[in-house]
Structure formats: structure tokens, C-alpha cells
Amino acid sequence: MLRLPPFVYKPAESVDHAVALLNRHGGDCLPVAGGTDLYANMKQRLFTPKVVVGLSSIAPLRYIAYNELTGLTMGALATISQIAASDVVRRYYPALAQAAAAISTPQLRNMGTIGGNVCVDTRCNYYNQNLDWRQALGFCMKKDGEICRVAPSSPKCVAVNSSDTAPVLQAFGGMVHLAGPSGQRDVSVGDFYLADGINAWARRPDEIVTAISLPPPGPFARSAYRKLRLRHSFDFPILGVAAVLHLDEEGVCVAARIVLNAIASRPLEARAAAQRLVGSKLEPEALDAAAEAAYALGKPLDNTSGSIPYRKRMIRVFTRRTLADIAGQATAL
Amino acid sequence: MSVAPAKALRTFALNGEGVQCAFAPNKTLLEVLREDLGLTGTKHGCEMGHCGACCVLIDDRPVLACLVLAIEVNDRPIRTVEGLAKDGRLHPVQEAFAQCGAAQCGYCTPGFLMTAAAIVEQNNRLGEADIRAAIAGNLCRCTGYTKIIEAIALASDRMHEAQPGG
């Protein structure tokens, strides 16, 4: 059996209790929600915390709320299944429902949470391996080693952000709500992710994510998400493309955000690509130009499945398809 | 040497019965079911969430016992393959799997049965697309998916024939 390392489990009774436990146990302590990412990584000895703080007992964090003035708020413990099936998410934020439905498998979507998916560990072929494998090859800088095995001259870890929801949440202009010893703070999704595969999140070790919120989509918003992976189930993304476009009453694009994921340590906002759409009525030429600009931005490294040239080419293909999905959406909300 | 953390004592609502068990706090539900409770119907495959062999139902939802910490289950009802048959009668999904020959080596079968039981119980008559989507987290390495899909469809048809308005 592939067993978890020994640890002490402390169920949190409330957000304050969770923060107090994390604060008290310092660096030897990790929070866990659904466990689908952390427990698998612990089995591979990527993490060996002395104390695990269980958040799943904080029932008030398991909610999805929508209000047309304030938008969508998802408690950190809302499951991926709940989000994929939510009527308000499907209606007002379809890209988020698509991303949630594309995460791993039905069973894991019943277990995993939105807070967990936002904080899912960055991934790399040289990191997501068992201890024997990593020991045999030589450790990498993300765990126990000195250098990056993908890019040996890189001063930083290049493991990729592998969250399906992160690029969508960023494209909608979402906020991550955190609670820590000095109270609550809010960080935009764009600022929550950092360009470093090891220190990839603005969350401090003694903070927990309590909620993620999205602004109201507006009357003529359209969105879509597309995910590249080798199998249509189980797999983490090797490319994710999220797009949120705002149209006027004539169908002219007035604002756009395109965010790519799984090609860098943080979701990448393709600003030049989005700019190609503004002022257009989403004609095929505008979509082509946007896809070309997204292609120019992405520089995948050899750290997931799929070759570098394939993943690079797929940025153009998947951006184009995502935008075509949106152009094909007949009606506004 | 570090001292092993004290064992946890919990009562599980397992297959409709209260079952008390003491186990190490770092044990998964899969380990507790197989090693401490002797219920070896739930299989261990990859133990990393990549195969679906250890699928059980918690709150009637399919989850993977290899990544559920036993201590986190609390009093939520757990169903395993041992609890599917009632009063000596097989569950409709078991009947249908047997009738359709929906097993070759059989190792993935308990996981498929639990996923199948959840979807046929909770939905009206299922179409092939619904079934394919629902079993997307269960791998069968004998490539027996066609018969598995037929069996789940048959079980679903039978269950919803038998219930007026189903």
C-alpha cells in the first residue's frame, strides 16, 4: 500500500480556529480541504507535515451565493461538483461551469473544493513522482534539491499552474478572500498567483482561503473555457484557455480578457490577444488575430506531457476554438 | 525516533450499521476498510486517485476511498460493495453486470458497481452519454467498457420500469 506519512490531524471548528492552529504549528503544518491534491502529494512524500489542519469541518464555508448586484461568491469548501452543477454558475459564468466539469473525474469532483483548486500545487514531470523516482534521478529545487531539472540554469522553479478554474476566475476579474492572524484580506486572482513554481501563491502559510468571488458578469458578457489534455478524464490540463468578452448591444466587443494556463507557474493574461477583439464583432479575422497573439505569448517548457512544439501550436488552436465557442453563443443573458 | 500519534476511535455508519473502529489518524478510508474492518471488496489500485478501483459512496456520492482520510468521514453514511445486496438479493446493478458479462478480471468491478449504483439510484432512466460521463473516473484495463455501459443502462431501465412515475 502507498501510505500517508504519519501526522496529527486537527479538525478546525471555525475559520478563526483554523488560522489559530496554522499559526501555532508554524512550518510543520498544512491545511487540507478535499485532500485530493495534498493527500496524493503526501503519499509521494512531497509534503510531510507534522500536523494537518482539516478545514472540511467548517460547514459555513460550503456555499454558492449569487446576487445580481454583488455577483457570485463561492465558499472555499463548495465542491467542484456543486460548482459544475450550479444553475447560477452555468447561466452567468458558463466558462467556470465548463472548467469545473473538466477537472479530473466525477469522484474527485465530489471530493475536491474550489478553495483547493485555486490553491492546487504547481506540477512538473520531475516533481510529481514518488520518492524513489525522484531520489534515483536527483531531486529538483521544488523538493529537496538544488536545481531545476527542466531548466538547469533557471534561478526559479518552472512548475506549471495546473488549476482549471484559476484562468477562468482571473478572466472574470475575481477576488480571493483570505483569513489570517491579522484578519481578513482580499487579493485579486491576478495578484494571487506569482511567477514562481515554489512560492506560487500570495497565501501566507498561516492564512486560509475562505471564499472566491466574481463580479456580476454584466448584461452582454460571454465566456468559455477549453482544456487540452491527453485523456478526456483524469488528466490535469497541459493547456487551458479561458476567455471572457463583454459586448455592447450591437454585438461589438467592448472589453475582453483571455487567460492561458498550464504553460507557466501562474495563469498568463494574453492582453495583446484580447486587444485584437476589442472593437470587432467577433469576425473570423479578429478571432484569428487574437489566436495568433496568444500563440506568440506562450512559451511552454518540457515539464508536462506533450512536446513543447505541440503545446505551443495548441495555444493558437485552443484560443481560436475558445473564441469560436463564444462567437457561436447566440444570445446574451 | 518520533512517537506514532495515538489511534483514533470512531464509529462509522457503514452499510447501514454502526461500526466502531480504532485506527491510526493517517490512515485512509481504503486502508481502514480493508485492514481494520476486513472489508476487502473495495480494491486498492493506484492509491493516487487515478483509477477508481476504490470507489465507495459517502452521503450517496461516489468518492475515492484512497484519498479520503478515515478520520474525516465522521458520521456521514458510507456504502461499500459489500452493502449493495440486500436480504440475499443482488442490487440491480450487480444483476445487470452478471447478466451482461460486464467483468473480465473483475478488479475494477466493485468501483464500477458503486459508481453505477449511485447514478442509477439518483437519476431517471439514463442515456449512454450520461453513463459514459458518470464512469469517466473508473478505469477498466481489460477494456470491457461496452458491456459495462450496457449493464448500467439495463439496471437503470429495470429500476425505473419497476417504479411508477420513475
Chai-1 contact restraints between the chains, C-beta under 6 A:
chainA,res_idxA,chainB,res_idxB,connection_type,confidence,min_distance_angstrom,max_distance_angstrom,comment,restraint_id
A,L2,B,E47,contact,1.0,0.0,6.0,A-B,restraint_1
A,L4,B,N26,contact,1.0,0.0,6.0,A-B,restraint_2
A,P6,B,A4,contact,1.0,0.0,6.0,A-B,restraint_3
A,P6,B,N26,contact,1.0,0.0,6.0,A-B,restraint_4
A,F7,B,N26,contact,1.0,0.0,6.0,A-B,restraint_5
A,V8,B,P5,contact,1.0,0.0,6.0,A-B,restraint_6
A,Y9,B,P25,contact,1.0,0.0,6.0,A-B,restraint_7
A,Y9,B,I71,contact,1.0,0.0,6.0,A-B,restraint_8
A,G35,B,L67,contact,1.0,0.0,6.0,A-B,restraint_9
A,T36,B,G49,contact,1.0,0.0,6.0,A-B,restraint_10
A,T36,B,L67,contact,1.0,0.0,6.0,A-B,restraint_11
A,Y39,B,L67,contact,1.0,0.0,6.0,A-B,restraint_12
A,A40,B,M48,contact,1.0,0.0,6.0,A-B,restraint_13
A,A40,B,G49,contact,1.0,0.0,6.0,A-B,restraint_14
A,G54,B,E72,contact,1.0,0.0,6.0,A-B,restraint_15
A,S56,B,E72,contact,1.0,0.0,6.0,A-B,restraint_16
A,T105,B,A136,contact,1.0,0.0,6.0,A-B,restraint_17
A,T105,B,G137,contact,1.0,0.0,6.0,A-B,restraint_18
A,P106,B,A134,contact,1.0,0.0,6.0,A-B,restraint_19
A,P106,B,G137,contact,1.0,0.0,6.0,A-B,restraint_20
A,Q107,B,C55,contact,1.0,0.0,6.0,A-B,restraint_21
A,Q107,B,P62,contact,1.0,0.0,6.0,A-B,restraint_22
A,Q107,B,V63,contact,1.0,0.0,6.0,A-B,restraint_23
A,Q107,B,L64,contact,1.0,0.0,6.0,A-B,restraint_24
A,Q107,B,G137,contact,1.0,0.0,6.0,A-B,restraint_25
A,L108,B,G49,contact,1.0,0.0,6.0,A-B,restraint_26
A,N110,B,R61,contact,1.0,0.0,6.0,A-B,restraint_27
A,N110,B,V63,contact,1.0,0.0,6.0,A-B,restraint_28
A,M111,B,V63,contact,1.0,0.0,6.0,A-B,restraint_29
A,S233,B,A136,contact,1.0,0.0,6.0,A-B,restraint_30
